Amino acid sequence: MIKPSLVRACLKTFQTFLSWIPFPYIFDTELIPLVLNHFLVPNTSRIEAIKCFGEIAALLAPPDTNSSEASKLLPGGAPTQDTPENRPN
């Protein structure tokens, strides 16, 4: 049996390093579903899992990002840079 305190410590460490993880690795792998399916439901790790999602939500997508998973998760699709060709006439 895995100790809940170990899971919480791992999620806290994961939260700390999320800003260093490449954006495509977060959104184009099974990382988000893994946290959702394994750590959000148990009461012992829910708070730390939610904090991880808060960190993920605070990440800024690089301008050249074309992530399909990010497009599904972000309202209105992946953010676009405000350039003259993107502005409505």
MMTF fields as JSON, N, C-alpha, C and O atoms, coordinates in Angstrom:
{
  "mmtfVersion": "1.0.0",
  "mmtfProducer": "UNKNOWN",
  "numBonds": 355,
  "numAtoms": 356,
  "numGroups": 89,
  "numChains": 1,
  "numModels": 1,
  "chainsPerModel": [1],
  "groupsPerChain": [89],
  "chainIdList": ["A"],
  "bondAtomList": [4, 2, 8, 6, 12, 10, 16, 14, 20, 18, 24, 22, 28, 26, 32, 30, 36, 34, 40, 38, 44, 42, 48, 46, 52, 50, 56, 54, 60, 58, 64, 62, 68, 66, 72, 70, 76, 74, 80, 78, 84, 82, 88, 86, 92, 90, 96, 94, 100, 98, 104, 102, 108, 106, 112, 110, 116, 114, 120, 118, 124, 122, 128, 126, 132, 130, 136, 134, 140, 138, 144, 142, 148, 146, 152, 150, 156, 154, 160, 158, 164, 162, 168, 166, 172, 170, 176, 174, 180, 178, 184, 182, 188, 186, 192, 190, 196, 194, 200, 198, 204, 202, 208, 206, 212, 210, 216, 214, 220, 218, 224, 222, 228, 226, 232, 230, 236, 234, 240, 238, 244, 242, 248, 246, 252, 250, 256, 254, 260, 258, 264, 262, 268, 266, 272, 270, 276, 274, 280, 278, 284, 282, 288, 286, 292, 290, 296, 294, 300, 298, 304, 302, 308, 306, 312, 310, 316, 314, 320, 318, 324, 322, 328, 326, 332, 330, 336, 334, 340, 338, 344, 342, 348, 346, 352, 350],
  "bondOrderList": [1, 1, 1, 1, 1, 1, 1, 1, 1, 1, 1, 1, 1, 1, 1, 1, 1, 1, 1, 1, 1, 1, 1, 1, 1, 1, 1, 1, 1, 1, 1, 1, 1, 1, 1, 1, 1, 1, 1, 1, 1, 1, 1, 1, 1, 1, 1, 1, 1, 1, 1, 1, 1, 1, 1, 1, 1, 1, 1, 1, 1, 1, 1, 1, 1, 1, 1, 1, 1, 1, 1, 1, 1, 1, 1, 1, 1, 1, 1, 1, 1, 1, 1, 1, 1, 1, 1, 1],
  "groupList": [{"groupName": "MET", "atomNameList": ["N", "CA", "C", "O"], "elementList": ["N", "C", "C", "O"], "formalChargeList": [0, 0, 0, 0], "bondAtomList": [1, 0, 2, 1, 3, 2], "bondOrderList": [1, 1, 2], "singleLetterCode": "M", "chemCompType": "L-PEPTIDE LINKING"}, {"groupName": "ILE", "atomNameList": ["N", "CA", "C", "O"], "elementList": ["N", "C", "C", "O"], "formalChargeList": [0, 0, 0, 0], "bondAtomList": [1, 0, 2, 1, 3, 2], "bondOrderList": [1, 1, 2], "singleLetterCode": "I", "chemCompType": "L-PEPTIDE LINKING"}, {"groupName": "LYS", "atomNameList": ["N", "CA", "C", "O"], "elementList": ["N", "C", "C", "O"], "formalChargeList": [0, 0, 0, 0], "bondAtomList": [1, 0, 2, 1, 3, 2], "bondOrderList": [1, 1, 2], "singleLetterCode": "K", "chemCompType": "L-PEPTIDE LINKING"}, {"groupName": "PRO", "atomNameList": ["N", "CA", "C", "O"], "elementList": ["N", "C", "C", "O"], "formalChargeList": [0, 0, 0, 0], "bondAtomList": [1, 0, 2, 1, 3, 2], "bondOrderList": [1, 1, 2], "singleLetterCode": "P", "chemCompType": "L-PEPTIDE LINKING"}, {"groupName": "SER", "atomNameList": ["N", "CA", "C", "O"], "elementList": ["N", "C", "C", "O"], "formalChargeList": [0, 0, 0, 0], "bondAtomList": [1, 0, 2, 1, 3, 2], "bondOrderList": [1, 1, 2], "singleLetterCode": "S", "chemCompType": "L-PEPTIDE LINKING"}, {"groupName": "LEU", "atomNameList": ["N", "CA", "C", "O"], "elementList": ["N", "C", "C", "O"], "formalChargeList": [0, 0, 0, 0], "bondAtomList": [1, 0, 2, 1, 3, 2], "bondOrderList": [1, 1, 2], "singleLetterCode": "L", "chemCompType": "L-PEPTIDE LINKING"}, {"groupName": "VAL", "atomNameList": ["N", "CA", "C", "O"], "elementList": ["N", "C", "C", "O"], "formalChargeList": [0, 0, 0, 0], "bondAtomList": [1, 0, 2, 1, 3, 2], "bondOrderList": [1, 1, 2], "singleLetterCode": "V", "chemCompType": "L-PEPTIDE LINKING"}, {"groupName": "ARG", "atomNameList": ["N", "CA", "C", "O"], "elementList": ["N", "C", "C", "O"], "formalChargeList": [0, 0, 0, 0], "bondAtomList": [1, 0, 2, 1, 3, 2], "bondOrderList": [1, 1, 2], "singleLetterCode": "R", "chemCompType": "L-PEPTIDE LINKING"}, {"groupName": "ALA", "atomNameList": ["N", "CA", "C", "O"], "elementList": ["N", "C", "C", "O"], "formalChargeList": [0, 0, 0, 0], "bondAtomList": [1, 0, 2, 1, 3, 2], "bondOrderList": [1, 1, 2], "singleLetterCode": "A", "chemCompType": "L-PEPTIDE LINKING"}, {"groupName": "CYS", "atomNameList": ["N", "CA", "C", "O"], "elementList": ["N", "C", "C", "O"], "formalChargeList": [0, 0, 0, 0], "bondAtomList": [1, 0, 2, 1, 3, 2], "bondOrderList": [1, 1, 2], "singleLetterCode": "C", "chemCompType": "L-PEPTIDE LINKING"}, {"groupName": "THR", "atomNameList": ["N", "CA", "C", "O"], "elementList": ["N", "C", "C", "O"], "formalChargeList": [0, 0, 0, 0], "bondAtomList": [1, 0, 2, 1, 3, 2], "bondOrderList": [1, 1, 2], "singleLetterCode": "T", "chemCompType": "L-PEPTIDE LINKING"}, {"groupName": "PHE", "atomNameList": ["N", "CA", "C", "O"], "elementList": ["N", "C", "C", "O"], "formalChargeList": [0, 0, 0, 0], "bondAtomList": [1, 0, 2, 1, 3, 2], "bondOrderList": [1, 1, 2], "singleLetterCode": "F", "chemCompType": "L-PEPTIDE LINKING"}, {"groupName": "GLN", "atomNameList": ["N", "CA", "C", "O"], "elementList": ["N", "C", "C", "O"], "formalChargeList": [0, 0, 0, 0], "bondAtomList": [1, 0, 2, 1, 3, 2], "bondOrderList": [1, 1, 2], "singleLetterCode": "Q", "chemCompType": "L-PEPTIDE LINKING"}, {"groupName": "TRP", "atomNameList": ["N", "CA", "C", "O"], "elementList": ["N", "C", "C", "O"], "formalChargeList": [0, 0, 0, 0], "bondAtomList": [1, 0, 2, 1, 3, 2], "bondOrderList": [1, 1, 2], "singleLetterCode": "W", "chemCompType": "L-PEPTIDE LINKING"}, {"groupName": "TYR", "atomNameList": ["N", "CA", "C", "O"], "elementList": ["N", "C", "C", "O"], "formalChargeList": [0, 0, 0, 0], "bondAtomList": [1, 0, 2, 1, 3, 2], "bondOrderList": [1, 1, 2], "singleLetterCode": "Y", "chemCompType": "L-PEPTIDE LINKING"}, {"groupName": "ASP", "atomNameList": ["N", "CA", "C", "O"], "elementList": ["N", "C", "C", "O"], "formalChargeList": [0, 0, 0, 0], "bondAtomList": [1, 0, 2, 1, 3, 2], "bondOrderList": [1, 1, 2], "singleLetterCode": "D", "chemCompType": "L-PEPTIDE LINKING"}, {"groupName": "GLU", "atomNameList": ["N", "CA", "C", "O"], "elementList": ["N", "C", "C", "O"], "formalChargeList": [0, 0, 0, 0], "bondAtomList": [1, 0, 2, 1, 3, 2], "bondOrderList": [1, 1, 2], "singleLetterCode": "E", "chemCompType": "L-PEPTIDE LINKING"}, {"groupName": "ASN", "atomNameList": ["N", "CA", "C", "O"], "elementList": ["N", "C", "C", "O"], "formalChargeList": [0, 0, 0, 0], "bondAtomList": [1, 0, 2, 1, 3, 2], "bondOrderList": [1, 1, 2], "singleLetterCode": "N", "chemCompType": "L-PEPTIDE LINKING"}, {"groupName": "HIS", "atomNameList": ["N", "CA", "C", "O"], "elementList": ["N", "C", "C", "O"], "formalChargeList": [0, 0, 0, 0], "bondAtomList": [1, 0, 2, 1, 3, 2], "bondOrderList": [1, 1, 2], "singleLetterCode": "H", "chemCompType": "L-PEPTIDE LINKING"}, {"groupName": "GLY", "atomNameList": ["N", "CA", "C", "O"], "elementList": ["N", "C", "C", "O"], "formalChargeList": [0, 0, 0, 0], "bondAtomList": [1, 0, 2, 1, 3, 2], "bondOrderList": [1, 1, 2], "singleLetterCode": "G", "chemCompType": "PEPTIDE LINKING"}],
  "groupTypeList": [0, 1, 2, 3, 4, 5, 6, 7, 8, 9, 5, 2, 10, 11, 12, 10, 11, 5, 4, 13, 1, 3, 11, 3, 14, 1, 11, 15, 10, 16, 5, 1, 3, 5, 6, 5, 17, 18, 11, 5, 6, 3, 17, 10, 4, 7, 1, 16, 8, 1, 2, 9, 11, 19, 16, 1, 8, 8, 5, 5, 8, 3, 3, 15, 10, 17, 4, 4, 16, 8, 4, 2, 5, 5, 3, 19, 19, 8, 3, 10, 12, 15, 10, 3, 16, 17, 7, 3, 17],
  "groupIdList": [1, 2, 3, 4, 5, 6, 7, 8, 9, 10, 11, 12, 13, 14, 15, 16, 17, 18, 19, 20, 21, 22, 23, 24, 25, 26, 27, 28, 29, 30, 31, 32, 33, 34, 35, 36, 37, 38, 39, 40, 41, 42, 43, 44, 45, 46, 47, 48, 49, 50, 51, 52, 53, 54, 55, 56, 57, 58, 59, 60, 61, 62, 63, 64, 65, 66, 67, 68, 69, 70, 71, 72, 73, 74, 75, 76, 77, 78, 79, 80, 81, 82, 83, 84, 85, 86, 87, 88, 89],
  "secStructList": [7, 7, 7, 2, 2, 2, 2, 2, 2, 2, 2, 2, 2, 2, 2, 2, 2, 4, 4, 4, 1, 7, 2, 2, 2, 2, 2, 1, 1, 1, 2, 2, 2, 2, 2, 2, 2, 2, 2, 1, 1, 1, 6, 6, 6, 2, 2, 2, 2, 2, 2, 2, 2, 2, 2, 2, 2, 2, 7, 7, 7, 7, 6, 6, 7, 7, 7, 2, 2, 2, 2, 2, 2, 1, 6, 6, 1, 1, 7, 7, 7, 7, 7, 4, 4, 4, 1, 7, 7],
  "xCoordList": [0.84, 0.0, 0.884, 1.853, 0.537, 1.292, 0.761, -0.448, 1.668, 1.284, 0.707, 1.296, -0.432, -1.004, -0.05, -0.048, 0.748, 1.689, 2.735, 3.187, 3.118, 4.067, 3.433, 4.085, 2.18, 1.469, 1.356, 1.607, 0.977, 0.858, 2.198, 2.259, 3.274, 4.604, 5.006, 5.589, 4.698, 5.016, 4.221, 4.768, 2.943, 2.124, 2.597, 2.579, 3.021, 3.552, 4.831, 5.037, 5.683, 6.909, 6.57, 7.158, 5.627, 5.165, 4.655, 4.968, 3.873, 3.338, 4.469, 4.398, 5.497, 6.629, 7.351, 7.792, 7.47, 8.245, 7.41, 7.962, 6.109, 5.261, 5.682, 5.609, 6.112, 6.495, 7.751, 8.034, 8.501, 9.714, 9.471, 10.317, 8.334, 8.028, 7.599, 6.77, 8.136, 7.746, 6.228, 5.6, 5.674, 4.234, 3.651, 2.629, 4.261, 3.682, 3.645, 2.738, 4.611, 4.606, 3.404, 2.852, 3.008, 1.853, 0.566, -0.286, 0.415, -0.854, -0.943, -2.05, 0.164, 0.114, 0.421, 0.589, 0.493, 0.707, -0.475, -1.439, -0.394, -1.461, -1.284, -1.865, -0.5, -0.206, -1.459, -1.697, -2.244, -3.452, -4.471, -4.984, -4.787, -5.708, -5.194, -5.983, -3.884, -3.318, -3.614, -4.049, -3.382, -3.661, -5.161, -5.59, -5.958, -7.418, -7.929, -8.719, -7.486, -8.028, -7.489, -8.164, -6.294, -5.678, -5.579, -5.52, -5.559, -5.277, -6.364, -6.318, -7.324, -8.364, -9.471, -10.039, -9.781, -10.898, -10.576, -11.392, -9.416, -9.165, -9.065, -8.388, -9.747, -9.713, -8.3, -7.989, -7.45, -6.105, -5.208, -4.214, -5.526, -4.664, -5.408, -4.817, -6.676, -7.499, -6.966, -6.86, -6.636, -6.199, -4.916, -4.798, -3.964, -2.713, -2.947, -2.318, -3.838, -4.148, -4.773, -4.434, -5.678, -6.316, -5.279, -5.339, -4.337, -3.276, -2.425, -1.983, -2.199, -1.462, -2.225, -1.629, -3.547, -4.343, -4.356, -4.431, -4.283, -4.156, -2.859, -2.841, -1.78, -0.497, -0.555, -0.038, -1.183, -1.313, -2.127, -1.786, -3.2, -4.039, -3.285, -3.582, -2.324, -1.569, -0.449, 0.136, -0.149, 0.924, 0.52, -0.634, 1.475, 1.235, 1.77, 2.909, 0.949, 1.369, 2.365, 2.15, 3.446, 4.367, 3.638, 2.711, 4.031, 3.324, 3.264, 2.319, 4.235, 4.265, 3.571, 3.724, 2.813, 2.173, 0.96, 0.115, 0.889, -0.252, -0.649, -0.659, -0.972, -1.27, -2.751, -3.607, -3.047, -4.441, -5.107, -6.272, -4.397, -4.976, -5.221, -6.253, -4.297, -4.48, -5.691, -6.438, -5.893, -7.043, -8.353, -9.333, -8.368, -9.583, -9.833, -10.982, -8.758, -8.904, -9.087, -9.708, -8.56, -8.641, -9.886, -10.192, -10.618, -11.816, -11.468, -10.533, -12.21, -11.982, -10.783, -10.318, -10.276, -9.115, -7.826, -7.825, -6.739, -5.426, -5.316, -5.824, -4.652, -4.526, -3.715, -2.763, -4.11, -3.37, -2.76, -3.284, -1.679, -1.005, -1.759, -2.203, -1.901, -2.616, -1.713, -0.835, -1.939, -1.19, -2.182, -3.361, -1.741, -2.676, -3.461, -4.64, -2.848, -3.577, -4.612, -5.509, -4.525, -5.499, -6.665, -7.667, -6.547, -7.595, -8.734, -8.502, -9.983, -11.106, -11.065, -10.58, -11.571, -11.569, -12.589, -12.716],
  "yCoordList": [-1.188, 0.0, 1.25, 1.342, 2.192, 3.441, 4.412, 4.595, 5.021, 5.967, 7.234, 7.777, 7.705, 8.956, 10.144, 11.045, 10.145, 11.253, 11.285, 12.36, 10.116, 10.048, 10.591, 11.315, 10.251, 10.751, 12.271, 12.963, 12.79, 14.246, 14.939, 15.979, 14.362, 14.957, 14.957, 15.927, 13.884, 13.807, 14.842, 15.494, 14.998, 15.987, 17.405, 18.257, 17.672, 18.998, 19.277, 20.392, 18.27, 18.422, 18.633, 19.489, 17.856, 17.997, 19.408, 20.015, 19.934, 21.286, 22.312, 23.266, 22.112, 23.031, 23.078, 24.14, 21.924, 21.842, 21.975, 21.91, 22.159, 22.251, 23.379, 23.23, 24.48, 25.612, 25.31, 26.015, 24.292, 23.926, 22.84, 22.605, 22.183, 21.088, 21.688, 22.598, 21.206, 21.75, 21.659, 20.643, 22.725, 22.836, 21.65, 21.109, 21.221, 20.076, 18.798, 17.981, 18.616, 17.406, 17.387, 16.325, 18.545, 18.61, 18.336, 17.581, 18.943, 18.877, 17.783, 17.387, 17.288, 16.294, 14.872, 13.965, 14.683, 13.34, 13.004, 13.764, 11.897, 11.456, 12.011, 11.482, 13.058, 13.615, 14.142, 13.812, 14.939, 15.506, 14.412, 14.383, 13.503, 12.416, 11.542, 11.041, 11.36, 10.565, 11.2, 10.52, 12.49, 13.184, 13.183, 12.964, 13.426, 13.416, 12.068, 12.009, 11.009, 9.681, 9.036, 8.194, 9.408, 8.715, 9.528, 8.955, 10.851, 11.645, 12.643, 13.209, 12.875, 13.858, 13.275, 13.984, 12.014, 11.401, 11.104, 11.42, 10.508, 10.215, 11.494, 12.448, 11.492, 12.668, 13.0, 14.16, 11.992, 12.208, 12.994, 13.564, 13.045, 13.755, 14.812, 15.444, 15.012, 15.928, 17.361, 17.987, 17.88, 19.278, 19.5, 20.489, 18.588, 18.737, 18.607, 19.319, 17.713, 17.56, 18.838, 19.277, 19.43, 20.681, 21.797, 22.616, 21.831, 22.841, 22.641, 23.611, 21.383, 21.108, 21.653, 22.242, 21.46, 21.983, 23.505, 24.126, 24.106, 25.563, 26.046, 27.053, 25.323, 25.657, 25.48, 26.309, 24.401, 24.165, 25.287, 25.769, 25.701, 26.774, 28.096, 28.934, 28.291, 29.545, 29.586, 30.642, 28.44, 28.411, 29.197, 29.164, 29.891, 30.62, 29.789, 29.323, 29.608, 28.84, 29.657, 30.848, 29.036, 29.744, 30.148, 29.453, 31.249, 31.728, 30.701, 30.721, 29.817, 28.857, 27.547, 26.563, 27.517, 26.286, 25.976, 26.838, 24.744, 24.275, 22.921, 21.92, 22.894, 21.657, 21.323, 22.147, 20.13, 19.725, 19.591, 19.96, 19.071, 18.926, 20.289, 20.495, 21.217, 22.56, 23.217, 23.932, 22.983, 23.55, 23.041, 23.783, 21.777, 21.214, 21.768, 21.948, 22.041, 22.435, 23.93, 24.351, 24.734, 26.181, 26.714, 26.292, 27.637, 28.19, 28.918, 29.718, 28.641, 29.297, 28.768, 29.399, 27.633, 27.058, 27.599, 28.343, 27.221, 27.679, 29.181, 29.72, 29.858, 31.308, 31.675, 30.985, 32.776, 33.249, 34.596, 35.338, 34.893, 36.155, 37.236, 37.017, 38.392, 39.495, 40.153, 40.944, 39.816, 40.385, 40.981, 40.628, 41.875, 42.502, 41.492, 41.72, 40.386, 39.411, 38.643, 38.048, 38.63, 37.921, 38.813, 38.315, 40.111, 41.03, 41.102, 41.098, 41.168, 41.318, 42.678, 43.643, 42.761, 44.035, 44.988, 46.097],
  "zCoordList": [0.0, 0.0, 0.0, 0.754, -0.844, -0.936, 0.111, 0.25, 0.832, 1.878, 1.24, 0.305, 1.733, 1.213, 1.358, 0.519, 2.404, 2.596, 1.479, 1.084, 0.972, -0.142, -1.425, -2.177, -1.675, -2.856, -2.785, -3.771, -1.615, -1.457, -1.682, -2.337, -1.138, -1.319, -2.796, -3.279, -3.505, -4.945, -5.734, -6.624, -5.419, -6.123, -5.825, -6.714, -4.59, -4.259, -5.048, -5.528, -5.179, -5.963, -7.435, -8.095, -7.943, -9.328, -9.57, -10.595, -8.638, -8.753, -8.832, -9.606, -8.037, -8.017, -9.36, -9.799, -10.007, -11.242, -12.512, -13.611, -12.394, -13.587, -14.524, -15.744, -13.975, -14.836, -15.646, -16.614, -15.282, -16.006, -17.046, -17.908, -16.972, -17.892, -19.23, -19.25, -20.334, -21.643, -21.862, -21.565, -22.378, -22.593, -23.363, -22.941, -24.477, -25.203, -24.369, -24.534, -23.482, -22.662, -21.719, -21.434, -21.245, -20.34, -21.11, -20.642, -22.288, -23.003, -24.054, -24.42, -24.546, -25.617, -25.143, -25.959, -23.85, -23.291, -22.383, -22.3, -21.726, -20.818, -19.409, -18.461, -19.258, -17.944, -17.24, -16.078, -17.917, -17.309, -16.99, -15.871, -17.932, -17.577, -16.43, -15.628, -16.354, -15.268, -13.916, -12.987, -13.81, -12.545, -12.275, -11.142, -13.31, -13.138, -12.638, -11.696, -13.259, -12.977, -11.713, -11.12, -11.287, -10.166, -8.884, -7.796, -8.991, -7.798, -7.429, -6.337, -8.286, -7.987, -7.118, -6.287, -7.295, -6.565, -5.099, -4.233, -4.787, -3.377, -2.544, -2.926, -1.411, -0.533, -0.074, 0.193, 0.02, 0.553, -0.384, 0.065, -1.679, -2.633, -3.441, -4.317, -3.165, -3.97, -3.955, -5.009, -2.794, -2.699, -3.501, -4.225, -3.373, -4.112, -5.618, -6.4, -6.033, -7.457, -8.007, -9.106, -7.248, -7.687, -7.792, -8.708, -6.864, -6.945, -8.203, -8.819, -8.578, -9.824, -11.02, -11.921, -11.038, -12.143, -12.142, -13.202, -10.966, -10.891, -11.525, -12.234, -11.267, -11.888, -13.402, -14.15, -13.848, -15.291, -15.929, -17.009, -15.263, -15.801, -15.868, -16.72, -14.991, -14.961, -16.0, -16.241, -16.615, -17.609, -18.847, -19.273, -19.407, -20.651, -21.8, -21.765, -22.809, -23.982, -24.786, -25.01, -25.22, -26.114, -27.391, -27.808, -28.02, -29.218, -30.35, -31.139, -30.446, -31.548, -31.202, -31.925, -30.114, -29.678, -30.545, -30.785, -31.004, -31.773, -31.206, -31.922, -29.94, -29.236, -29.361, -29.04, -29.82, -29.96, -28.608, -28.459, -27.618, -26.278, -25.65, -25.011, -25.819, -25.277, -25.924, -25.256, -27.216, -27.91, -27.319, -27.236, -26.909, -26.313, -24.922, -24.519, -24.183, -22.789, -22.592, -21.616, -23.497, -23.33, -24.021, -25.137, -23.386, -24.013, -25.309, -25.349, -26.34, -27.619, -28.365, -29.314, -27.962, -28.636, -28.066, -27.086, -28.683, -28.224, -28.425, -29.408, -27.493, -27.627, -28.856, -29.223, -29.484, -30.65, -30.309, -29.479, -30.939, -30.715, -31.477, -32.604, -30.861, -31.492, -32.524, -32.182, -33.795, -34.9, -35.883, -35.848, -36.759, -37.704, -38.534, -38.806, -38.945, -39.761, -38.968, -39.565, -37.651, -36.806, -36.383, -35.869, -36.591, -36.165, -37.18, -38.389, -36.667, -37.616, -38.271, -37.681, -39.489, -40.241, -39.726, -40.245]
}
